[in-house]
Amino acid sequence: MPLYEHVFIARQDLSPQQVEELTAQYKGVVEGLGGKIPKTEYWGVKSLTFRIRKNRKAHFTLFNIDAPPAAIKEIERQESINEDVLRFLTIRVDALEEGPSAMMRKADRDRERDERDGGGSREGRDGRRGRGRDRDDRRPRDDEGDTAADDSIATEE
């Protein structure tokens, strides 16, 4: 049977349990039509590049599918009817990827980097964010702490 990678994105206001129910429903459709899903990955809620039906974020789920084309056609038909599913994409592949997908590997890398950094704070050693100078550091100061530009008013006596 042909091999496919299938990703669907669901609305951001769904709970993770509702997304799991959708996943189980679509798994049942594929298995009912003679296919199997060896791997399912829930990628979590991610930001979208552009708004889709007024949603800025969405739940992402990946299926690796080994099924006949009729099963893919049916799962896509059901996803297009369901208003909780914003988009879906199915790609036929030569071989299914073993182990975690690229998205899950990226999440693992980010988590490891945060652990090494000790909490992931982006502040420097002096407690300031970024590399630029503070706004007050732009003008030279005299001994009393006033800026030199404030002394430009001359008085005559």
Backbone as a printed PyTorch tensor [residue, N CA C, xyz], in Angstrom:
tensor([[[  0.8400,  -1.1920,   0.0000],
         [  0.0000,   0.0000,   0.0000],
         [  0.8760,   1.2440,   0.0000]],

        [[  0.3550,   2.3270,  -0.5560],
         [  1.1140,   3.5800,  -0.5620],
         [  1.2940,   4.1390,   0.8490]],

        [[  2.3380,   4.9410,   1.0050],
         [  2.6570,   5.5590,   2.2880],
         [  2.4190,   7.0600,   2.1940]],

        [[  1.8790,   7.6390,   3.2660],
         [  1.5500,   9.0520,   3.2750],
         [  1.9700,   9.6910,   4.5970]],

        [[  2.2650,  10.9940,   4.5360],
         [  2.3610,  11.8360,   5.7160],
         [  1.2070,  12.8110,   5.6330]],

        [[  0.4570,  12.9050,   6.7190],
         [ -0.7510,  13.7270,   6.7310],
         [ -0.7150,  14.6270,   7.9650]],

        [[ -0.9060,  15.9160,   7.7600],
         [ -0.9380,  16.8800,   8.8590],
         [ -2.2740,  17.6140,   8.7940]],

        [[ -2.9200,  17.7270,   9.9520],
         [ -4.0980,  18.5930,  10.0020],
         [ -3.9310,  19.5770,  11.1490]],

        [[ -4.5190,  20.7560,  10.9480],
         [ -4.4760,  21.7730,  11.9920],
         [ -5.9100,  22.0770,  12.4190]],

        [[ -6.0880,  22.1330,  13.7400],
         [ -7.4010,  22.3570,  14.3260],
         [ -7.4320,  23.7080,  15.0330]],

        [[ -8.6130,  24.2380,  15.2320],
         [ -8.7860,  25.5530,  15.8490],
         [ -8.0940,  25.6500,  17.1990]],

        [[ -7.6450,  26.8530,  17.5310],
         [ -6.9090,  27.0860,  18.7750],
         [ -7.7880,  26.9930,  20.0040]],

        [[ -9.0830,  27.2030,  19.8850],
         [ -9.9370,  27.1910,  21.0680],
         [-10.3960,  25.7910,  21.4690]],

        [[ -9.9660,  24.7610,  20.7460],
         [-10.2440,  23.3860,  21.1500],
         [ -9.3100,  23.0040,  22.2960]],

        [[ -9.7780,  22.1390,  23.1600],
         [ -8.9140,  21.6250,  24.2210],
         [ -8.0620,  20.4910,  23.6530]],

        [[ -6.9490,  20.1670,  24.3050],
         [ -6.1390,  19.0390,  23.8320],
         [ -6.9280,  17.7190,  23.8150]],

        [[ -7.8930,  17.5570,  24.7130],
         [ -8.7100,  16.3440,  24.7240],
         [ -9.5860,  16.2800,  23.4760]],

        [[-10.1180,  17.4070,  23.0360],
         [-10.9300,  17.4240,  21.8260],
         [-10.0770,  17.1050,  20.5990]],

        [[ -8.8380,  17.5810,  20.5850],
         [ -7.9390,  17.2740,  19.4710],
         [ -7.6180,  15.7770,  19.4740]],

        [[ -7.4340,  15.1810,  20.6650],
         [ -7.2080,  13.7340,  20.7540],
         [ -8.4080,  12.9610,  20.2290]],

        [[ -9.6260,  13.4540,  20.5030],
         [-10.8280,  12.8020,  19.9910],
         [-10.8770,  12.8650,  18.4660]],

        [[-10.5170,  14.0240,  17.8920],
         [-10.4420,  14.1310,  16.4310],
         [ -9.4240,  13.1480,  15.8690]],

        [[ -8.2740,  13.0680,  16.5320],
         [ -7.2210,  12.1540,  16.0920],
         [ -7.7130,  10.7160,  16.1130]],

        [[ -8.3860,  10.3290,  17.1960],
         [ -8.9140,   8.9640,  17.2990],
         [ -9.9790,   8.7090,  16.2380]],

        [[-10.8010,   9.6930,  15.9640],
         [-11.8520,   9.5470,  14.9540],
         [-11.2370,   9.2860,  13.5760]],

        [[-10.2380,  10.0900,  13.2030],
         [ -9.6220,   9.9320,  11.8860],
         [ -8.7970,   8.6520,  11.8050]],

        [[ -8.2010,   8.2520,  12.9200],
         [ -7.4970,   6.9670,  12.9620],
         [ -8.4600,   5.8220,  12.6910]],

        [[ -9.6380,   5.8980,  13.3030],
         [-10.6610,   4.8760,  13.0980],
         [-11.1180,   4.7900,  11.6540]],

        [[-11.2090,   5.9340,  10.9840],
         [-11.6100,   5.9460,   9.5730],
         [-10.5740,   5.2160,   8.7290]],

        [[ -9.3050,   5.5310,   8.9540],
         [ -8.2340,   4.9060,   8.1650],
         [ -8.1830,   3.4030,   8.4300]],

        [[ -8.2480,   3.0170,   9.7050],
         [ -8.1730,   1.5930,  10.0430],
         [ -9.4150,   0.8390,   9.5660]],

        [[-10.5660,   1.5010,   9.5330],
         [-11.7880,   0.8800,   9.0360],
         [-11.7430,   0.6040,   7.5440]],

        [[-10.9550,   1.3480,   6.8250],
         [-10.8400,   1.1500,   5.3800],
         [ -9.5880,   0.3560,   5.0010]],

        [[ -9.0190,  -0.3700,   5.9510],
         [ -7.9250,  -1.2840,   5.6490],
         [ -6.5340,  -0.6890,   5.7590]],

        [[ -6.3830,   0.4660,   6.3380],
         [ -5.0690,   1.0670,   6.4850],
         [ -4.5960,   0.9980,   7.9200]],

        [[ -3.3930,   1.4770,   8.1420],
         [ -2.8760,   1.5620,   9.5070],
         [ -2.0640,   2.8420,   9.6550]],

        [[ -2.0120,   3.3180,  10.8940],
         [ -1.2590,   4.5330,  11.2160],
         [ -0.1850,   4.1370,  12.2240]],

        [[  1.0550,   3.9190,  11.7530],
         [  2.1150,   3.4950,  12.6700],
         [  2.5870,   4.5870,  13.6290]],

        [[  2.4340,   5.8570,  13.2510],
         [  2.9230,   6.9300,  14.1250],
         [  1.9750,   8.1200,  14.0770]],

        [[  1.6810,   8.6480,  15.2560],
         [  0.8920,   9.8670,  15.4070],
         [  1.6620,  10.8040,  16.3120]],

        [[  1.7970,  12.0600,  15.9050],
         [  2.4880,  13.0540,  16.7200],
         [  1.6090,  14.2800,  16.8920]],

        [[  1.4530,  14.6930,  18.1260],
         [  0.7670,  15.9510,  18.4250],
         [  1.8470,  16.9930,  18.6590]],

        [[  1.8910,  18.0090,  17.8110],
         [  2.9410,  19.0120,  17.8760],
         [  2.5830,  20.1700,  18.8000]],

        [[  1.3590,  20.2430,  19.2390],
         [  0.9560,  21.3070,  20.1500],
         [  0.3470,  22.4870,  19.4280]],

        [[  0.1700,  23.5610,  20.1610],
         [ -0.3910,  24.7930,  19.6040],
         [  0.7670,  25.6350,  19.0820]],

        [[  0.6940,  25.9950,  17.8200],
         [  1.7380,  26.7920,  17.1720],
         [  1.1110,  28.0290,  16.5480]],

        [[  1.8970,  29.0650,  16.3990],
         [  1.4290,  30.2790,  15.7330],
         [  1.3670,  30.0440,  14.2320]],

        [[  0.3440,  30.5950,  13.6150],
         [  0.1960,  30.5090,  12.1640],
         [  0.8690,  31.7100,  11.5140]],

        [[  1.3390,  31.5410,  10.3100],
         [  1.9770,  32.6340,   9.5890],
         [  0.9660,  33.7200,   9.2440]],

        [[ -0.2430,  33.3120,   8.9220],
         [ -1.3150,  34.2560,   8.6360],
         [ -2.6010,  33.7150,   9.2490]],

        [[ -3.5680,  34.5890,   9.4280],
         [ -4.8120,  34.1710,  10.0650],
         [ -5.6100,  33.2820,   9.1260]],

        [[ -6.1810,  32.2260,   9.6960],
         [ -7.0630,  31.3340,   8.9580],
         [ -8.3850,  31.3080,   9.7110]],

        [[ -9.4300,  31.7940,   9.0800],
         [-10.7510,  31.8630,   9.7130],
         [-10.6790,  32.5050,  11.0980]],

        [[-10.0030,  33.6200,  11.1800],
         [ -9.8530,  34.4340,  12.3990],
         [ -9.0270,  33.7580,  13.4960]],

        [[ -8.2760,  32.7270,  13.1840],
         [ -7.4140,  32.0470,  14.1530],
         [ -5.9750,  32.4350,  13.8990]],

        [[ -5.2720,  32.8100,  14.9710],
         [ -3.8490,  33.1410,  14.8690],
         [ -2.9630,  31.9740,  15.2760]],

        [[ -3.5340,  30.9960,  15.9660],
         [ -2.8000,  29.8070,  16.3950],
         [ -3.6440,  28.5830,  16.0790]],

        [[ -3.0100,  27.4050,  16.1270],
         [ -3.7460,  26.1720,  15.8450],
         [ -3.0280,  24.9790,  16.4570]],

        [[ -3.7770,  23.9060,  16.6850],
         [ -3.2340,  22.6220,  17.1300],
         [ -2.7690,  21.8570,  15.8940]],

        [[ -1.5400,  21.3590,  15.9090],
         [ -0.9810,  20.6180,  14.7770],
         [ -0.8640,  19.1400,  15.1470]],

        [[ -1.2630,  18.2590,  14.2160],
         [ -1.1500,  16.8080,  14.4230],
         [ -0.6500,  16.1600,  13.1390]],

        [[  0.2890,  15.2330,  13.2790],
         [  0.8760,  14.5090,  12.1480],
         [  0.4920,  13.0420,  12.2200]],

        [[  0.1380,  12.4650,  11.0720],
         [ -0.0720,  11.0180,  10.9360],
         [  0.9240,  10.4830,   9.9160]],

        [[  1.5300,   9.3530,  10.1960],
         [  2.1920,   8.5490,   9.1740],
         [  1.1850,   7.4740,   8.8160]],

        [[  0.8170,   7.3780,   7.5460],
         [ -0.2820,   6.5070,   7.1340],
         [  0.2010,   5.5030,   6.1000]],

        [[ -0.2050,   4.2420,   6.2930],
         [  0.0000,   3.1670,   5.3320],
         [ -1.3950,   2.6620,   4.9750]],

        [[ -1.9660,   3.2010,   3.8870],
         [ -3.3710,   2.9170,   3.5810],
         [ -3.6270,   3.0520,   2.0820]],

        [[ -4.7360,   2.4710,   1.6200],
         [ -5.1120,   2.6550,   0.2130],
         [ -5.5800,   4.0920,  -0.0400]],

        [[ -5.5410,   4.5310,  -1.2880],
         [ -5.9510,   5.9100,  -1.6060],
         [ -7.3950,   6.2270,  -1.1920]],

        [[ -8.2700,   5.2410,  -1.1590],
         [ -9.6610,   5.4860,  -0.7680],
         [ -9.7450,   5.9520,   0.6850]],

        [[ -8.8800,   5.4420,   1.5370],
         [ -8.8740,   5.8510,   2.9460],
         [ -8.4350,   7.3110,   3.0720]],

        [[ -7.4510,   7.7040,   2.2780],
         [ -6.9750,   9.0890,   2.3020],
         [ -8.0750,  10.0150,   1.8020]],

        [[ -8.7320,   9.6150,   0.7440],
         [ -9.8160,  10.4270,   0.2020],
         [-10.9300,  10.6090,   1.2300]],

        [[-11.2540,   9.5570,   1.9720],
         [-12.3190,   9.6360,   2.9730],
         [-11.9110,  10.5090,   4.1570]],

        [[-10.6870,  10.3710,   4.6450],
         [-10.2450,  11.1910,   5.7770],
         [-10.2200,  12.6650,   5.3750]],

        [[ -9.7860,  12.9700,   4.1690],
         [ -9.7740,  14.3530,   3.7060],
         [-11.1930,  14.8860,   3.5340]],

        [[-12.1120,  14.0350,   3.0820],
         [-13.5060,  14.4520,   2.9350],
         [-14.0930,  14.8190,   4.2970]],

        [[-13.8410,  13.9780,   5.3000],
         [-14.3740,  14.2450,   6.6370],
         [-13.7410,  15.4900,   7.2640]],

        [[-12.4490,  15.6970,   7.0180],
         [-11.7880,  16.8900,   7.5560],
         [-12.3050,  18.1680,   6.8940]],

        [[-12.6410,  18.0810,   5.6150],
         [-13.1580,  19.2770,   4.9400],
         [-14.5590,  19.6370,   5.4350]],

        [[-15.3220,  18.6510,   5.9230],
         [-16.6530,  18.9120,   6.4640],
         [-16.5730,  19.4720,   7.8760]],

        [[-15.6160,  19.0040,   8.6680],
         [-15.5060,  19.3770,  10.0800],
         [-15.0520,  20.8350,  10.2080]],

        [[-15.8330,  21.6390,  10.9110],
         [-15.4830,  23.0530,  11.0570],
         [-14.3710,  23.2920,  12.0680]],

        [[-14.0120,  22.2900,  12.8620],
         [-12.9030,  22.4300,  13.8080],
         [-11.5460,  22.2920,  13.1230]],

        [[-11.5090,  21.6710,  11.9470],
         [-10.2620,  21.4880,  11.1950],
         [-10.1090,  22.6630,  10.2430]],

        [[ -9.0140,  23.4000,  10.4160],
         [ -8.7760,  24.5800,   9.5870],
         [ -8.1560,  24.2130,   8.2400]],

        [[ -7.1460,  23.3830,   8.2580],
         [ -6.4380,  22.9690,   7.0420],
         [ -5.9160,  21.5480,   7.2300]],

        [[ -5.6140,  20.8940,   6.0950],
         [ -4.9560,  19.5980,   6.1300],
         [ -4.0990,  19.4610,   4.8820]],

        [[ -3.1070,  18.6030,   4.9730],
         [ -2.2040,  18.3720,   3.8520],
         [ -1.7450,  16.9220,   3.8970]],

        [[ -1.8340,  16.2540,   2.7610],
         [ -1.3800,  14.8730,   2.6490],
         [ -0.3250,  14.7980,   1.5540]],

        [[  0.7820,  14.1490,   1.8600],
         [  1.8670,  13.9930,   0.8990],
         [  2.2110,  12.5190,   0.8030]],

        [[  2.3130,  12.0120,  -0.4150],
         [  2.7400,  10.6280,  -0.5970],
         [  4.2580,  10.5830,  -0.5180]],

        [[  4.7730,   9.6200,   0.2530],
         [  6.2190,   9.4920,   0.4530],
         [  6.6650,   8.0910,   0.0530]],

        [[  7.9620,   7.9400,  -0.2110],
         [  8.5180,   6.6310,  -0.5620],
         [  8.6990,   5.7590,   0.6690]],

        [[  9.0790,   6.3740,   1.7830],
         [  9.2850,   5.6310,   3.0290],
         [  8.8510,   6.5120,   4.1910]],

        [[  8.2970,   5.8730,   5.2060],
         [  7.8960,   6.6190,   6.3970],
         [  9.1190,   6.8820,   7.2610]],

        [[  9.1530,   8.0370,   7.8580],
         [ 10.2740,   8.4480,   8.6970],
         [ 10.2320,   7.6940,  10.0230]],

        [[ 11.3320,   7.0820,  10.3720],
         [ 11.4350,   6.3910,  11.6590],
         [ 11.8560,   7.4000,  12.7210]],

        [[ 11.3900,   7.2090,  13.9250],
         [ 11.7500,   8.1200,  15.0120],
         [ 10.9300,   9.3930,  14.9370]],

        [[ 11.3180,  10.3820,  15.7380],
         [ 10.5460,  11.6260,  15.7790],
         [ 10.6960,  12.4400,  14.4910]],

        [[  9.6660,  13.2040,  14.1720],
         [  9.6950,  14.0570,  12.9900],
         [ 10.6000,  15.2660,  13.2380]],

        [[ 10.8150,  16.0460,  12.2120],
         [ 11.6690,  17.2320,  12.3270],
         [ 11.1180,  18.2180,  13.3500]],

        [[  9.8100,  18.3490,  13.4290],
         [  9.2000,  19.2720,  14.4050],
         [  9.4750,  18.8170,  15.8320]],

        [[  9.4020,  17.5310,  16.0910],
         [  9.6480,  17.0220,  17.4380],
         [ 11.1310,  17.1040,  17.7860]],

        [[ 12.0030,  16.8840,  16.8080],
         [ 13.4440,  17.0190,  17.0590],
         [ 13.7830,  18.4580,  17.4040]],

        [[ 13.1430,  19.4160,  16.7160],
         [ 13.3730,  20.8290,  17.0010],
         [ 12.9210,  21.1530,  18.4210]],

        [[ 11.7790,  20.6340,  18.8320],
         [ 11.2810,  20.8840,  20.1930],
         [ 12.2460,  20.3140,  21.2240]],

        [[ 12.7940,  19.1290,  20.9580],
         [ 13.7660,  18.5260,  21.8750],
         [ 15.0400,  19.3700,  21.9630]],

        [[ 15.5060,  19.8670,  20.8120],
         [ 16.7070,  20.7150,  20.7860],
         [ 16.4780,  21.9850,  21.5860]],

        [[ 15.3150,  22.6060,  21.3900],
         [ 15.0100,  23.8450,  22.1220],
         [ 14.9480,  23.5810,  23.6220]],

        [[ 14.3490,  22.4670,  24.0220],
         [ 14.2350,  22.1350,  25.4410],
         [ 15.6250,  21.9040,  26.0350]],

        [[ 16.5080,  21.2080,  25.3140],
         [ 17.8710,  20.9620,  25.8040],
         [ 18.6440,  22.2720,  25.9380]],

        [[ 18.4670,  23.1730,  24.9720],
         [ 19.1710,  24.4540,  25.0110],
         [ 18.7130,  25.2770,  26.2130]],

        [[ 17.4020,  25.2640,  26.5080],
         [ 16.8930,  25.9880,  27.6640],
         [ 17.4520,  25.4140,  28.9580]],

        [[ 17.5810,  24.1070,  29.0330],
         [ 18.1320,  23.4820,  30.2390],
         [ 19.6030,  23.8540,  30.4270]],

        [[ 20.3610,  23.9230,  29.3390],
         [ 21.7740,  24.2990,  29.4300],
         [ 21.9310,  25.7500,  29.8540]],

        [[ 21.0400,  26.6130,  29.3770],
         [ 21.1350,  28.0400,  29.6970],
         [ 20.6770,  28.3400,  31.1090]],

        [[ 20.1150,  27.3850,  31.7740],
         [ 19.6730,  27.6130,  33.1450],
         [ 18.3840,  28.3990,  33.2300]],

        [[ 17.4240,  28.0420,  32.4230],
         [ 16.1320,  28.7130,  32.4970],
         [ 15.8010,  29.5210,  31.2670]],

        [[ 16.7510,  29.7060,  30.3840],
         [ 16.4780,  30.3830,  29.1250],
         [ 16.3390,  31.8850,  29.2080]],

        [[ 16.8730,  32.5310,  30.2320],
         [ 16.7840,  33.9780,  30.3340],
         [ 17.6710,  34.6080,  29.2760]],

        [[ 17.1730,  35.6320,  28.6330],
         [ 17.9480,  36.2870,  27.5890],
         [ 18.6400,  37.5410,  28.0880]],

        [[ 18.6050,  37.7730,  29.3690],
         [ 19.2560,  38.9600,  29.9170],
         [ 20.7570,  38.7280,  30.0230]],

        [[ 21.4750,  39.7980,  29.8850],
         [ 22.9210,  39.7070,  30.0070],
         [ 23.3540,  39.6790,  31.4560]],

        [[ 24.6490,  39.7480,  31.6730],
         [ 25.1830,  39.6810,  33.0410],
         [ 24.7840,  40.8860,  33.8810]],

        [[ 24.6300,  42.0490,  33.2390],
         [ 24.2840,  43.2510,  33.9880],
         [ 22.7800,  43.3980,  34.2000]],

        [[ 21.9760,  42.4160,  33.7650],
         [ 20.5490,  42.4460,  33.9950],
         [ 19.7560,  43.1430,  32.9110]],

        [[ 20.4250,  43.7130,  31.9140],
         [ 19.7220,  44.3990,  30.8380],
         [ 19.4950,  43.4520,  29.6780]],

        [[ 18.3830,  43.6610,  28.9920],
         [ 18.1050,  42.8750,  27.7920],
         [ 18.7700,  43.5460,  26.5970]],

        [[ 19.2130,  42.7640,  25.6480],
         [ 19.7630,  43.3160,  24.4220],
         [ 21.1720,  43.8440,  24.5910]],

        [[ 21.6590,  44.5000,  23.5180],
         [ 23.0380,  44.9640,  23.5110],
         [ 23.1500,  46.4830,  23.5090]],

        [[ 22.0540,  47.1860,  23.2580],
         [ 22.1210,  48.6360,  23.1300],
         [ 22.3050,  49.3330,  24.4580]],

        [[ 22.6840,  50.6070,  24.3650],
         [ 22.8600,  51.4020,  25.5790],
         [ 21.5010,  51.8640,  26.0580]],

        [[ 21.4280,  52.2130,  27.3360],
         [ 20.2100,  52.7940,  27.8690],
         [ 20.0180,  54.1850,  27.2810]],

        [[ 18.8000,  54.6580,  27.3150],
         [ 18.4960,  55.9640,  26.7710],
         [ 19.2600,  57.0610,  27.5120]],

        [[ 19.4360,  56.9160,  28.8120],
         [ 20.1370,  57.9330,  29.5960],
         [ 21.6330,  57.9810,  29.3100]],

        [[ 22.1860,  56.9430,  28.7430],
         [ 23.6240,  56.8980,  28.4790],
         [ 24.0170,  57.6650,  27.2280]],

        [[ 23.0690,  58.2190,  26.5130],
         [ 23.3750,  58.8520,  25.2410],
         [ 23.9680,  60.2520,  25.3840]],

        [[ 23.6670,  60.9510,  26.4880],
         [ 24.1760,  62.3070,  26.6680],
         [ 25.2600,  62.3090,  27.7390]],

        [[ 26.2760,  63.1040,  27.5410],
         [ 27.2990,  63.1890,  28.5910],
         [ 26.7330,  63.9010,  29.8180]],

        [[ 27.1950,  63.5320,  30.9930],
         [ 26.6910,  64.1050,  32.2460],
         [ 27.7910,  64.9200,  32.9260]],

        [[ 27.3680,  65.9250,  33.6640],
         [ 28.3340,  66.6520,  34.4840],
         [ 28.3850,  65.9980,  35.8660]],

        [[ 29.0880,  66.5840,  36.7940],
         [ 29.3010,  65.9590,  38.1040],
         [ 28.0310,  65.8240,  38.9350]],

        [[ 27.0490,  66.7250,  38.7570],
         [ 25.8320,  66.6440,  39.5520],
         [ 24.8360,  65.6420,  38.9940]],

        [[ 25.1040,  65.0470,  37.8640],
         [ 24.1850,  64.0770,  37.2730],
         [ 23.2650,  64.6770,  36.2390]],

        [[ 23.3270,  66.0040,  36.0430],
         [ 22.5080,  66.6340,  35.0160],
         [ 23.2010,  66.4600,  33.6800]],

        [[ 22.4170,  66.4450,  32.6440],
         [ 23.0240,  66.3210,  31.3280],
         [ 23.6170,  67.6560,  30.9200]],

        [[ 24.6360,  67.6160,  30.1000],
         [ 25.3110,  68.8280,  29.6590],
         [ 24.4000,  69.6870,  28.8030]],

        [[ 23.4450,  69.0800,  28.1170],
         [ 22.5430,  69.8370,  27.2480],
         [ 21.6200,  70.7300,  28.0520]],

        [[ 21.3310,  70.3970,  29.3160],
         [ 20.4550,  71.2180,  30.1390],
         [ 21.1380,  72.5180,  30.5730]],

        [[ 22.4530,  72.5730,  30.5560],
         [ 23.1910,  73.7570,  30.9860],
         [ 23.3700,  74.7740,  29.8610]],

        [[ 22.7280,  74.5670,  28.7340],
         [ 22.9420,  75.4280,  27.5880],
         [ 22.2720,  76.8000,  27.7230]],

        [[ 21.3910,  76.9710,  28.7110],
         [ 20.7180,  78.2580,  28.8960],
         [ 21.6760,  79.1940,  29.6720]],

        [[ 21.9700,  80.3000,  29.0790],
         [ 22.9040,  81.2600,  29.7200],
         [ 22.1180,  82.3850,  30.3720]],

        [[ 22.5750,  82.8060,  31.4930],
         [ 21.9460,  83.9370,  32.1910],
         [ 22.9470,  85.0790,  32.2480]],

        [[ 22.4670,  86.2770,  32.0760],
         [ 23.3510,  87.4390,  32.1410],
         [ 23.0680,  88.2070,  33.4170]],

        [[ 24.1220,  88.6970,  34.0590],
         [ 23.9760,  89.5480,  35.2450],
         [ 24.8290,  90.7430,  35.1520]]])
